[in-house]
Amino acid sequence: MQNASEQESPSLQNFDLPVIYVSENDEILWYNNKFELQLKSSDCYGKNAYETLGLNKESFLEKRSGEIKFNNKEFSVYFTEV
């Protein structure tokens, strides 16, 4: 079975903004190169997305957005279901 990263198109993998896919159980399923560079880690698969990103799940889902800070950079995070 291929992992999610092998199934993604090169355009999404190389998208200019960090992108992640999260399961219904809040586990990180896939992320692109920009996300990996910002986290400075290549081992986030299966980890809890909210803990990894430092987001409060209830607040984030209610607002459908949030702010996070990594490596002295601030990011706006948006949520959409697919």
C-alpha positions, 0 to 999 in steps of 0.5 A, spaced: 500 500 500 502 506 498 502 512 503 499 518 502 505 522 500 506 517 494 499 518 491 499 526 491 501 530 485 507 534 485 504 540 484 501 539 491 507 537 494 511 543 492 505 548 493 508 554 496 504 554 503 505 548 508 499 543 507 497 537 511 492 532 511 489 530 517 484 523 519 478 523 522 482 521 528 486 527 528 492 523 526 497 527 520 496 523 514 500 527 509 504 533 509 508 537 503 515 539 503 513 546 506 510 543 512 516 539 513 521 545 512 517 549 517 517 543 522 524 541 521 522 534 522 520 529 517 517 524 522 510 527 523 506 521 520 501 519 525 502 524 530 496 528 533 495 534 529 493 539 534 498 537 539 504 538 533 501 544 531 499 547 538 492 548 537 486 547 541 482 543 537 475 545 540 477 553 539 480 551 532 474 547 529 469 552 532 473 558 528 475 554 523 482 557 523 487 559 528 494 562 529 501 558 530 508 559 531 514 555 529 521 557 529 520 564 530 515 565 524 507 566 525 502 562 520 495 562 519 491 556 519 485 554 516 481 548 516 476 545 511 473 538 510 474 533 504 
